[in-house]
Amino acid sequence: MNARAKELNDLEKELKRRDRALFLREADLEDRERELAAREQNVAVVEQRLGQQLRAPRQNEPAGRPKRKLGRNEQCWCKSGKKYKNCHFASDQPR
């Protein structure tokens, strides 16, 4: 009878140890889930801001200006029909 009581006592201690370990794992999992939710929220905010920046017109680039460098004798980028050197060449030069 004593051996059986000792065995039950040992099993009860093991069960308590496992319950405590399970509780700690569940608490850790909840913390990780909260952290993940916060990170996902941060990513959503960053994506939203990035999308707004990409959709916003660029203010530092004048509209209609060429992306590549024009030669002096090419047609002007403003489609005036004049050569670039006689139209916008002087105004496009850095001062």
Secondary structure, DSSP 8 states (H G I E B T S, - for coil): -HHHHHHHHHHHHHHHHHHHHHHHHHHHHHHHHHHHHHHHHHHHHHHHHHHHHHHS--SSS-TT--SS---TTSB-TT-SSSBGGGTTHHHHS--
